[in-house]
Amino acid sequence: MHSLVWEAPRLMHLREQPQPIPQPHEALVRVTYVGICGSELSGYLGHNALRVPPLVMGHEFAGELVALGPAAAAARPDLALGGLVTANPLTYCGECLWCRRGANQLCANRQLIGAHRPGAYAQYVTAPVNVITALPAGLSARTGALTEPAAVAVRIGELAGSVSAEAALILGAGPIGLLALQVLHHLGAGPVFIADLDPERLAMGAALGGQALDPRAANVPQVVRAATGGLGVVVALDAVGAAVTRAQCVSATRTGGLVILSGLHEETSAMPAAEIIRREITVRGSFAYTPANFAAALALLAQNKLTLDPWIVEAPLADGGHWFDRLVDAPGNVSKVLLIP
């Protein structure tokens, strides 16, 4: 089969590899669409210790279920060969403290498809059958491939808590920022401010109902505070992950408010600790999603409550390296790239 193999920083090639054979508890999926994630961009640049070349990345995918291992078939009689499926790419043990609490994304033994095991930048991918989910009737594989990033946004919304009629701020109008904007609106938040340095991405945020702010033209925390009677927002999301955006989120958040960190651009950075302490701001990390969040995201997609259209680009798997470079250097008016093996 064809696989897109990341071989070194900024170096990817289409290679011929053996088609995987599902183990007893695994499913085999013929990949129809697979997305490029921001975390994979950092891996592509060599900035992510989780990913080590040579590696077939790809964890946002949907496709046709073509085979089940014998134990998998017995465990999941609900799955039909030939049906469309997606997968929660975070595999988990199901037995540790965090799994027992339903926080499977924090499993001490978690592994990520496309990092710890070969991913979906290939014609076929295997996954443990317990993370496979059939797509609802009528939902396309193209939309199903958005379930993973949508689940990240659903988790952010869950952590945000009660936001009805409350102001919020999102820094970063990439896929997660745009999806989180829609989730917060779905939860009743408003206004939701969104900021990004890329004018085309900022325009996407405005088209989806966000109050767009250009950080180069205005001081984002000052504008947000002025618009909220000097208080600041109830919740601020950093979907970038830089020292400056993390600090801006703190500055724009009201006393006693919440800052959610999901962006991973910089693994470490300084934080305005004294301000966090003196104003009793809660800072939460948001990593991935629970299985319940994943199911909720799929339901929202099936109800047409979340979208990244009309800015999705579809491209052949062989062009993956080009699109990685484009997204790193100048993403422009592209909300998500879906590769087609």
C-alpha positions in Angstrom: 0.0 0.0 0.0 1.0 3.7 -0.3 2.0 5.4 2.9 3.2 9.0 3.5 6.3 8.6 5.7 7.7 11.5 7.7 11.5 10.8 7.6 13.1 14.0 9.0 12.2 17.6 9.8 10.3 19.0 6.8 10.9 15.8 4.8 8.0 13.4 3.7 7.9 10.8 1.0 5.3 8.5 -0.4 6.5 5.0 0.1 5.3 1.4 -0.6 4.7 -0.5 2.6 3.0 -3.8 3.5 -0.7 -3.6 4.1 -1.2 -4.1 7.9 -2.9 -7.3 9.2 -5.3 -6.7 12.0 -4.4 -8.5 15.3 -7.2 -10.4 17.1 -8.5 -7.3 18.9 -8.1 -4.9 16.0 -10.0 -3.5 13.1 -8.6 -2.8 9.6 -9.9 0.4 8.0 -9.5 1.5 4.4 -8.8 5.2 4.8 -11.0 7.6 2.9 -10.0 10.9 4.4 -7.4 11.9 6.9 -6.7 15.3 8.3 -3.6 17.3 9.1 -3.5 18.3 12.7 -1.5 21.2 14.3 0.3 18.8 16.6 1.5 17.0 13.5 2.9 20.2 12.1 5.1 20.6 15.1 6.2 17.0 14.7 6.9 17.6 11.1 9.3 20.4 12.1 11.0 18.2 14.7 9.6 20.1 17.6 7.5 17.3 19.2 9.2 14.6 21.2 6.2 12.4 20.9 6.8 11.7 17.2 10.0 10.1 16.1 10.9 9.5 12.4 10.5 7.5 10.3 6.8 7.6 11.1 3.4 7.3 9.3 1.4 10.1 11.1 -2.3 10.7 10.8 -4.9 10.4 13.6 -7.9 12.3 12.3 -9.5 9.9 9.9 -12.6 8.0 8.6 -13.0 5.2 6.1 -14.4 1.8 5.3 -14.2 -1.1 7.8 -12.8 -3.9 5.8 -11.7 -6.5 8.3 -11.9 -7.5 12.0 -9.7 -9.7 14.0 -11.5 -12.8 15.5 -11.7 -11.3 19.0 -12.7 -8.0 17.6 -15.6 -9.5 15.6 -16.9 -11.2 18.7 -16.5 -8.1 20.9 -18.3 -5.7 18.4 -21.2 -7.5 16.6 -22.6 -4.0 16.0 -19.9 -3.2 13.4 -20.6 -4.2 9.8 -17.9 -4.8 7.3 -18.2 -2.3 4.5 -19.6 0.3 6.8 -18.1 3.8 7.4 -16.3 4.3 10.6 -14.0 6.7 12.5 -11.7 6.1 15.4 -10.8 7.7 18.7 -7.0 7.7 18.1 -6.1 7.7 21.8 -6.0 4.1 22.8 -6.3 3.4 26.5 -6.1 0.5 29.0 -9.6 0.8 30.5 -8.3 -0.3 33.9 -6.2 2.5 35.4 -7.5 5.2 37.8 -8.2 7.7 35.1 -9.9 5.2 32.8 -12.2 4.1 35.7 -13.1 7.8 36.1 -14.0 8.2 32.4 -11.0 10.4 31.7 -9.5 7.9 29.3 -7.5 10.6 27.6 -5.3 10.8 30.8 -4.7 7.0 30.8 -1.2 6.2 32.2 -0.8 3.7 29.3 -2.4 5.8 26.5 -1.0 5.6 23.0 -1.8 7.7 20.0 -2.4 6.3 16.5 0.0 8.1 14.3 2.7 8.5 17.0 3.1 5.3 19.0 1.8 3.1 16.2 1.4 3.7 12.4 -1.3 6.2 11.5 -3.7 6.9 8.7 -1.5 8.7 6.2 -1.8 5.4 4.3 -4.3 3.5 2.3 -5.0 1.2 5.4 -4.7 1.6 9.1 -5.4 -0.7 12.1 -6.8 0.3 15.4 -8.0 -1.5 18.5 -11.7 -2.3 18.0 -12.8 -0.6 21.2 -11.9 2.8 19.8 -13.8 2.3 16.5 -17.1 4.1 16.0 -19.6 3.6 13.2 -20.6 6.8 11.5 -24.3 7.7 11.8 -26.4 6.9 8.8 -26.1 9.6 6.1 -22.9 11.1 7.5 -20.1 11.2 5.0 -16.5 10.0 5.7 -15.4 13.5 4.8 -17.4 14.9 7.7 -16.6 11.9 9.9 -12.9 12.7 9.6 -13.5 15.9 11.5 -14.7 14.0 14.6 -11.3 14.0 16.4 -10.7 17.8 16.2 -14.4 18.4 17.0 -14.0 16.3 20.1 -11.1 18.5 21.2 -13.4 21.5 20.9 -16.2 19.7 22.8 -13.8 19.0 25.7 -12.9 22.7 25.8 -16.6 23.6 26.0 -17.1 21.1 28.8 -14.2 22.6 30.8 -15.5 26.1 30.1 -18.6 25.3 32.1 -21.6 27.6 32.3 -21.0 30.3 29.7 -24.6 31.2 28.7 -24.8 34.9 27.8 -21.1 35.3 29.0 -18.2 36.8 27.0 -15.4 34.6 25.9 -12.1 34.9 24.1 -10.3 32.6 21.7 -6.7 33.2 20.6 -6.0 31.3 17.4 -8.4 30.8 14.5 -7.0 27.5 13.4 -9.2 24.4 13.3 -9.5 24.0 17.0 -10.2 27.7 17.6 -12.9 27.7 14.9 -14.5 24.6 16.2 -14.3 25.8 19.8 -15.9 29.1 18.7 -18.9 27.1 17.4 -19.1 24.9 20.6 -19.1 28.0 22.8 -21.9 29.5 20.7 -23.8 26.3 21.0 -23.5 26.5 24.7 -24.9 30.0 24.6 -21.8 32.1 25.1 -21.7 35.6 23.6 -20.0 37.7 22.5 -17.1 35.4 21.6 -14.0 37.3 20.6 -11.5 35.6 18.3 -8.0 36.8 17.4 -5.4 35.6 14.9 -2.4 37.2 13.1 -3.5 35.7 9.7 -6.2 37.9 8.2 -7.7 35.1 6.2 -8.1 32.9 9.2 -9.5 35.8 11.2 -12.1 36.3 8.4 -13.1 32.6 8.9 -13.7 33.3 12.6 -15.8 36.4 11.7 -17.8 34.3 9.2 -18.6 31.8 11.9 -19.9 34.6 14.2 -16.9 35.5 16.2 -16.0 39.1 17.1 -12.7 39.3 15.1 -9.7 41.1 16.6 -6.4 41.8 14.8 -3.6 41.7 17.4 -1.4 43.8 15.1 -4.0 46.6 15.0 -5.3 46.6 18.6 -4.3 45.5 22.1 -6.6 42.4 22.4 -6.9 42.4 26.3 -7.7 46.1 26.3 -10.3 45.8 23.6 -11.9 42.9 25.4 -12.0 44.6 28.7 -13.5 47.8 27.2 -16.2 45.7 25.6 -17.1 44.0 28.9 -17.3 47.0 31.1 -13.8 46.6 32.3 -14.4 43.1 33.7 -12.8 40.9 31.0 -14.1 37.5 29.7 -15.4 34.7 31.8 -13.2 32.2 29.9 -10.3 32.6 27.6 -8.9 29.9 25.3 -5.3 29.8 24.1 -5.4 27.7 21.0 -1.9 28.8 19.9 0.4 27.9 22.7 2.9 30.8 22.8 4.1 32.8 25.8 2.5 35.9 24.4 -0.9 34.3 23.8 -0.9 32.6 27.2 -0.2 35.9 28.9 -2.8 37.7 26.8 -5.4 35.2 27.9 -4.6 35.9 31.6 -4.8 39.6 31.0 -8.1 39.5 29.2 -9.8 37.2 31.8 -11.9 38.6 34.6 -10.9 38.2 38.2 -12.0 34.7 39.3 -12.3 33.6 35.6 -10.9 30.7 33.7 -8.0 30.3 31.2 -7.9 27.2 29.1 -4.6 26.2 27.5 -4.9 23.8 24.5 -2.2 25.1 22.1 1.1 23.3 22.2 3.3 25.5 20.0 5.7 26.1 22.8 6.2 23.3 25.3 7.4 25.7 28.0 6.9 29.4 28.5 6.7 32.1 31.2 3.3 32.8 32.8 2.2 35.9 34.7 2.0 33.9 38.0 1.5 36.9 40.3 -1.5 38.1 38.3 -3.0 34.6 38.3 -2.5 34.4 42.1 -3.7 37.9 43.0 -6.8 37.7 40.8 -7.5 34.0 41.6 -7.7 33.0 38.0 -8.0 29.3 37.3 -5.7 27.9 34.6 -6.7 24.6 33.1 -5.0 22.4 30.6 -7.3 20.8 28.0 -5.8 17.6 26.4 -7.8 15.7 23.8 -11.2 14.5 25.0 -13.1 11.8 26.9 -14.9 9.0 25.0 -18.1 10.8 25.9 -16.8 14.0 24.3 -15.9 12.0 21.1 -19.4 10.7 20.9 -20.9 14.2 21.5 -18.7 15.6 18.7 -19.9 13.0 16.3 -23.5 13.8 17.2 -23.0 17.5 16.7 -21.4 16.9 13.3 -24.3 14.7 12.3 -26.7 17.5 13.3 -24.7 20.0 11.2 -23.9 22.0 14.3 -20.2 22.1 13.6 -18.4 22.8 10.3 -15.1 23.9 8.8 -16.6 24.5 5.4 -16.2 26.2 3.0 -12.5 26.3 3.8 -11.7 22.6 3.7 -9.1 21.5 1.1 -9.0 18.0 -0.2 -5.7 16.8 -1.7 -4.1 13.5 -2.7 -2.0 11.8 -0.1 1.0 12.2 -2.4 0.7 16.0 -2.0 0.8 15.8 1.8 4.4 17.2 2.1 3.4 20.3 0.1 0.4 20.9 2.4 2.4 20.4 5.5 4.8 23.1 4.2 1.8 25.4 3.3 0.2 25.0 6.7 3.5 25.7 8.5 4.5 28.7 6.4 1.3 30.5 5.4 -2.0 28.6 6.0 -4.3 31.4 4.6 -7.9 30.6 4.1 -7.6 26.9 4.8 -9.4 25.5 7.8 -8.5 21.9 7.4 -6.6 19.8 4.8 -8.0 16.4 4.3 -5.7 14.0 2.5 -7.1 11.2 0.3 -5.0 8.0 0.0 
